Structures are given as structure tokens and as C-alpha cells.
Amino acid sequence: MKVLFIGDVFGEPGRRAIKQLLPPLRKEYGIDFVIANVENAAHGKGVTPKIIEELQEAGVGAFTSGNHIWDNREIIPYIKESKVLIRPANYLPTNPGRGSLCFDVYCGVKLVIINLEGQRLMGNGVSSPFQVVDGELEKWKGRADLVIVDIHAEATSEKRGMGWYLDGRVAAVVGTHTHVPTADEEVLPKGTAYITDIGMTGPYASVIGLKKEVALEKFVKQMPATFEMATEDIRLYAVLLELEERTGIARKITRVERRLK
């Protein structure tokens, strides 16, 4: 099975990239299912029900998130009942939404997606993703053909550690959050596809999505600056996961980059 996992969708530019670039990508690679991290999809902060519907129409089947999931309050009643939007599993059990969901992809193949948030340098008091993921895997034991984990984290070491921790236990561990694509994609020794960060789908003539001038105002002058989203050099970054549903592990992981002309 071929799954495309799209990195952090940043604002309207990122959504436009998906709408224009995803249909030809699906045809080119014969993609069976598409996942996207959408915690920055609403002007760089959070996501809304309308945006979820917009990206579903473009061909995205499942959505992960991260530390900005609650930035738009209208997502709270939506995520309570959502069958497509996942929030980090290591948030409080009393938080709305679920940290993992199961999707019927085709011919009875069941794909479980687990969303985790890192503890290092993230600023949120979340539980250990390493402990929580064990409970999530136990919950789906015997009911999933394939499992993909999105570890939304700042620290490279934490993401890399999660890859080794889950090697052979899940089909893929992919990193999101830092908006910078890494070149370390590989299939680990026991069969789990891994990458430290997929990268951002959005404007790259920027500082991780923010207008350069705004970011430099803060860095150089050390003064507050109003958030302004960049709009130039729009790219889609993703990984193509070729997975074996019979064994539950990966055959191949390939970085995918496309630029919006």
C-alpha cells in the first residue's frame, strides 16, 4: 500500500499547494491514502472544521495535529466527534478528541494513525510519548494491519529515539513540527520507515512560515512584532510510504517535494 504523509500545512499557501499539487501526485505515484498534519493550517495557528472539509475535498483522508490544535476554539466541538482529525495521544484523557484513529483504506485493510507530542522544548505539560504510545498500540492490538505514528516534536533526539523505540512494532514513524525537511529517511533494521521531519507545506521564502522581516525584527532588535504569514516560494513536502499490510512493516520511504509555480 502507498501512503502519502504531508508535512505541516501552513496557512492558505499550504492549503493551496495541496489543492493544486496533490491530484497529480496521486496519479503519478498511485497513492492509496493521504495523511496531512494540519496544526498550522489556519493562518499558521490551528485548524478549523471548514479547512478540514476543504482538504478532504482535495483528497486528504486523515489529519494529525500538535501543540496548536486548540488555537481555534471552534475545533473543540468538532474534534469531539471527528472520525478524521487526531490530537496528540499524550494530552490529558479528559481533553476532547482522540489520540489515534483507525481508517478502512481499501479491501478491508485497516490503518491506525497515532499522534504524539514531544516533551522537550515544547512548552506543554504532556505525558511521556514513550509510555503513552505503548498503551495506544495495546489498544489496537489485533485490530490493525498497519500503524503510522506522527511524533510532533522539537527535539531531534526525541524523534529519533521514538523511531528506535518503535522499530519493528509499527510501519512508520514520521516527525513533524520543525518545518524543516530532514534528509535522514530510511527503513530501520526491523522494518519501520522513519524520518526526523517531513518539512512544511507552505511558503519557504520565510522563517518557518513567518515573513522574514517580522522574524528578523524579533531576532535582531529583540522587540515584539506582529505575526505575518509569508506568501512566496510555496512548496509541498511529504513522504511516500510503501507499506506491506501482510507483515505490518515498510518496504520503502521516499521524500517528495513539489513547488507551486
RODO-325158 format. One record per residue (C-alpha): residue number from 1; z, x, y; residue in three letters. Coordinates in Angstrom, 1 decimal, decimal comma. Example, Ala and Ser with C-alpha at 12.3 -4.5 7.8 and 13.67 -1.06 7.14 Angstrom:
% residues 2
R mitor      z      x      y martor
R     1    7,8   12,3   -4,5    ALA
R     2    7,1   13,7   -1,1    SER
END
This chain:
% residues 261
R mitor      z      x      y martor
R     1    0,0    0,0    0,0    MET
R     2   -0,8    1,2    3,5    LYS
R     3    1,8    0,5    6,3    VAL
R     4    1,3    1,5    9,9    LEU
R     5    4,5    2,1   11,8    PHE
R     6    4,0    2,2   15,6    ILE
R     7    6,4    4,2   17,8    GLY
R     8    8,4    2,8   20,7    ASP
R     9    6,3    0,3   22,6    VAL
R    10    6,9    1,0   26,3    PHE
R    11    6,2   -1,9   28,6    GLY
R    12    2,9   -3,6   29,4    GLU
R    13    0,9   -0,4   28,9    PRO
R    14    2,2   -0,1   25,4    GLY
R    15    1,5   -3,7   24,6    ARG
R    16   -2,0   -3,4   25,9    ARG
R    17   -2,6   -0,3   23,8    ALA
R    18   -1,6   -2,3   20,7    ILE
R    19   -3,8   -5,3   21,6    LYS
R    20   -6,8   -3,1   22,1    GLN
R    21   -6,4   -0,3   19,6    LEU
R    22   -4,7   -2,0   16,6    LEU
R    23   -7,6   -4,2   15,4    PRO
R    24  -10,0   -1,3   14,9    PRO
R    25   -7,2    0,8   13,4    LEU
R    26   -6,6   -1,8   10,8    ARG
R    27  -10,2   -1,9    9,9    LYS
R    28  -10,6    1,9    9,8    GLU
R    29   -7,6    2,6    7,5    TYR
R    30   -7,5   -0,7    5,5    GLY
R    31   -3,9   -1,3    6,7    ILE
R    32   -1,9   -3,9    4,8    ASP
R    33    1,1   -4,3    7,1    PHE
R    34    2,2   -3,2   10,6    VAL
R    35    5,6   -2,5   12,0    ILE
R    36    6,5   -1,6   15,6    ALA
R    37    9,7   -0,5   17,4    ASN
R    38    9,9   -2,8   20,5    VAL
R    39   13,2   -1,9   22,1    GLU
R    40   11,3   -0,8   25,3    ASN
R    41    8,5   -3,4   25,2    ALA
R    42    9,7   -5,5   28,2    ALA
R    43    9,1   -3,2   31,2    HIS
R    44   10,8   -0,3   29,4    GLY
R    45   14,0   -2,2   28,6    LYS
R    46   14,5   -4,6   25,7    GLY
R    47   12,1   -7,2   24,4    VAL
R    48   11,6  -11,0   24,8    THR
R    49   10,6  -13,8   22,4    PRO
R    50    7,3  -14,1   24,3    LYS
R    51    6,5  -10,4   23,8    ILE
R    52    7,3  -10,7   20,1    ILE
R    53    4,8  -13,6   19,8    GLU
R    54    2,2  -11,6   21,9    GLU
R    55    2,4   -8,6   19,5    LEU
R    56    2,4  -10,9   16,4    GLN
R    57   -1,0  -12,3   17,6    GLU
R    58   -2,2   -8,7   17,9    ALA
R    59   -1,4   -8,1   14,2    GLY
R    60    2,2   -6,7   14,1    VAL
R    61    4,2   -8,2   11,3    GLY
R    62    7,7   -6,8   11,8    ALA
R    63    9,7   -5,4   14,7    PHE
R    64   12,6   -2,8   14,8    THR
R    65   14,7   -2,0   17,9    SER
R    66   17,6    0,1   19,1    GLY
R    67   20,1    0,7   21,9    ASN
R    68   18,2   -1,5   24,4    HIS
R    69   18,0   -4,6   22,2    ILE
R    70   20,4   -6,7   24,3    TRP
R    71   18,9   -5,8   27,7    ASP
R    72   17,1   -9,1   28,0    ASN
R    73   19,7  -11,8   27,3    ARG
R    74   17,1  -14,3   26,2    GLU
R    75   16,6  -12,3   23,0    ILE
R    76   20,1  -13,2   21,8    ILE
R    77   19,5  -16,8   20,7    PRO
R    78   16,0  -15,8   19,3    TYR
R    79   17,3  -12,9   17,1    ILE
R    80   19,9  -15,1   15,5    LYS
R    81   17,3  -17,0   13,6    GLU
R    82   14,4  -14,5   13,7    SER
R    83   12,6  -13,5   10,5    LYS
R    84   10,7  -10,7   12,1    VAL
R    85   13,0   -8,9   14,6    LEU
R    86   15,6   -6,5   13,3    ILE
R    87   18,5   -4,9   15,2    ARG
R    88   20,5   -1,8   14,1    PRO
R    89   22,5   -2,5   11,0    ALA
R    90   25,4   -0,4   12,1    ASN
R    91   26,2   -2,7   15,0    TYR
R    92   29,2   -5,0   14,6    LEU
R    93   28,7   -7,6   11,8    PRO
R    94   29,5  -10,2   14,4    THR
R    95   26,5   -9,2   16,6    ASN
R    96   23,6  -11,7   16,4    PRO
R    97   20,7  -10,8   14,2    GLY
R    98   20,3   -8,8   11,0    ARG
R    99   20,0   -5,0   10,3    GLY
R   100   17,5   -5,5    7,6    SER
R   101   14,8   -8,0    6,6    LEU
R   102   12,5   -8,5    3,6    CYS
R   103    8,8   -9,2    4,0    PHE
R   104    6,4  -10,5    1,4    ASP
R   105    3,4   -8,3    2,1    VAL
R   106    0,8   -9,2   -0,5    TYR
R   107    0,5  -10,1   -4,2    CYS
R   108    4,3  -10,5   -4,4    GLY
R   109    5,1   -7,0   -3,1    VAL
R   110    8,4   -7,2   -1,2    LYS
R   111    9,0   -4,7    1,6    LEU
R   112   12,5   -4,3    3,1    VAL
R   113   12,9   -2,7    6,5    ILE
R   114   16,3   -1,3    7,6    ILE
R   115   17,0   -0,4   11,2    ASN
R   116   19,8    2,1   12,1    LEU
R   117   21,0    3,6   15,3    GLU
R   118   22,3    7,2   15,6    GLY
R   119   25,8    8,1   16,8    GLN
R   120   25,1   11,4   18,5    ARG
R   121   24,3   11,3   22,3    LEU
R   122   23,5    7,6   22,2    MET
R   123   26,5    6,3   24,2    GLY
R   124   27,2    3,3   21,9    ASN
R   125   30,2    3,0   19,6    GLY
R   126   28,2    2,2   16,5    VAL
R   127   29,4    2,8   12,9    SER
R   128   28,1    5,7   10,8    SER
R   129   24,5    5,0    9,9    PRO
R   130   25,0    7,1    6,7    PHE
R   131   27,8    4,8    5,5    GLN
R   132   26,1    1,6    6,6    VAL
R   133   22,7    2,3    5,0    VAL
R   134   24,4    2,6    1,6    ASP
R   135   25,6   -1,0    2,0    GLY
R   136   22,2   -2,2    3,1    GLU
R   137   20,5   -0,6    0,1    LEU
R   138   23,1   -2,1   -2,3    GLU
R   139   22,4   -5,5   -0,8    LYS
R   140   18,7   -5,3   -1,6    TRP
R   141   19,0   -3,5   -4,9    LYS
R   142   16,7   -5,1   -7,5    GLY
R   143   15,0   -7,3   -4,9    ARG
R   144   12,8   -4,8   -3,0    ALA
R   145    9,7   -2,9   -4,2    ASP
R   146    9,7   -0,7   -1,1    LEU
R   147   12,2    0,2    1,6    VAL
R   148   11,4    1,7    5,0    ILE
R   149   14,1    2,9    7,3    VAL
R   150   13,8    3,3   11,1    ASP
R   151   16,5    5,7   12,4    ILE
R   152   16,6    5,2   16,2    HIS
R   153   18,5    8,3   17,4    ALA
R   154   18,6   11,0   20,0    GLU
R   155   19,7   14,0   17,8    ALA
R   156   17,0   15,6   15,7    THR
R   157   19,7   16,8   13,3    SER
R   158   21,0   13,3   12,7    GLU
R   159   17,5   12,0   11,9    LYS
R   160   16,7   15,0    9,7    ARG
R   161   20,0   14,5    7,9    GLY
R   162   19,1   10,9    7,2    MET
R   163   15,8   11,9    5,7    GLY
R   164   17,5   14,2    3,2    TRP
R   165   20,3   11,7    2,6    TYR
R   166   17,8    9,0    1,5    LEU
R   167   15,2   11,2   -0,2    ASP
R   168   14,1    9,5   -3,3    GLY
R   169   16,1    6,4   -2,5    ARG
R   170   13,6    4,8    0,0    VAL
R   171    9,9    5,0    0,6    ALA
R   172   10,1    6,3    4,1    ALA
R   173   12,5    7,4    6,9    VAL
R   174   10,9    7,4   10,3    VAL
R   175   12,6    8,4   13,6    GLY
R   176   12,2    6,6   16,9    THR
R   177   13,8    6,7   20,4    HIS
R   178   13,0   10,0   22,0    THR
R   179    9,4    9,0   22,9    HIS
R   180    8,0   12,5   22,0    VAL
R   181    6,0   12,7   18,8    PRO
R   182    7,0   15,5   16,4    THR
R   183    4,7   17,5   14,1    ALA
R   184    7,0   17,5   11,0    ASP
R   185    5,7   14,7    9,0    GLU
R   186    6,0   15,3    5,2    GLU
R   187    6,8   13,8    1,9    VAL
R   188   10,2   15,2    0,9    LEU
R   189   10,7   16,6   -2,6    PRO
R   190   11,9   13,3   -4,2    LYS
R   191    9,1   11,2   -2,7    GLY
R   192   10,4    9,9    0,7    THR
R   193    8,0   10,1    3,6    ALA
R   194    9,6   11,5    6,7    TYR
R   195    9,0   12,2   10,4    ILE
R   196   11,6   13,0   13,1    THR
R   197   10,0   10,9   15,8    ASP
R   198    6,8    8,9   15,8    ILE
R   199    6,4    9,1   19,5    GLY
R   200    5,9    6,5   22,2    MET
R   201    3,1    3,9   22,5    THR
R   202    2,7    3,7   26,3    GLY
R   203    2,0    5,9   29,4    PRO
R   204    2,0    9,6   28,8    TYR
R   205    1,4   10,8   32,4    ALA
R   206    5,1   10,2   32,8    SER
R   207    8,6   11,4   31,8    VAL
R   208    9,0    9,4   28,6    ILE
R   209    7,5    6,3   30,3    GLY
R   210    9,1    6,7   33,7    LEU
R   211    7,0    7,6   36,7    LYS
R   212    7,0   11,4   37,2    LYS
R   213    8,0   11,1   40,9    GLU
R   214   11,0    8,9   40,0    VAL
R   215   12,2   11,2   37,3    ALA
R   216   11,8   14,3   39,5    LEU
R   217   13,8   12,7   42,3    GLU
R   218   16,7   12,5   39,9    LYS
R   219   16,3   15,9   38,3    PHE
R   220   15,5   17,9   41,5    VAL
R   221   17,5   16,1   44,2    LYS
R   222   20,2   14,7   41,9    GLN
R   223   20,0   11,4   43,6    MET
R   224   19,6    7,9   42,2    PRO
R   225   16,1    6,5   42,0    ALA
R   226   14,7    3,1   41,4    THR
R   227   13,2    2,6   37,9    PHE
R   228    9,4    2,5   38,0    GLU
R   229    7,3    2,5   34,9    MET
R   230    4,3    4,8   34,7    ALA
R   231    0,8    3,4   34,0    THR
R   232   -1,6    6,3   33,3    GLU
R   233   -2,8    8,1   30,1    ASP
R   234   -1,9    5,3   27,8    ILE
R   235   -1,7    6,2   24,1    ARG
R   236   -0,8    4,7   20,8    LEU
R   237    1,3    6,8   18,4    TYR
R   238    2,0    5,8   14,9    ALA
R   239    2,3    7,0   11,3    VAL
R   240    0,3    5,7    8,4    LEU
R   241    2,4    5,5    5,3    LEU
R   242    0,7    5,3    2,0    GLU
R   243    3,2    3,9   -0,4    LEU
R   244    3,4    3,3   -4,2    GLU
R   245    5,0   -0,1   -4,8    GLU
R   246    5,3    0,6   -8,5    ARG
R   247    7,6    3,6   -8,0    THR
R   248    9,0    2,8   -4,6    GLY
R   249    8,1    6,1   -3,1    ILE
R   250    5,4    7,6   -0,8    ALA
R   251    2,1    9,2   -1,6    ARG
R   252    1,3   10,4    1,9    LYS
R   253    2,3   10,2    5,6    ILE
R   254   -0,2   10,8    8,4    THR
R   255    0,3   10,9   12,2    ARG
R   256   -2,1    8,6   14,1    VAL
R   257   -2,9    9,0   17,8    GLU
R   258   -5,3    6,9   19,8    ARG
R   259   -5,9    6,9   23,6    ARG
R   260   -6,8    3,9   25,7    LEU
R   261  -10,0    4,5   27,6    LYS
END
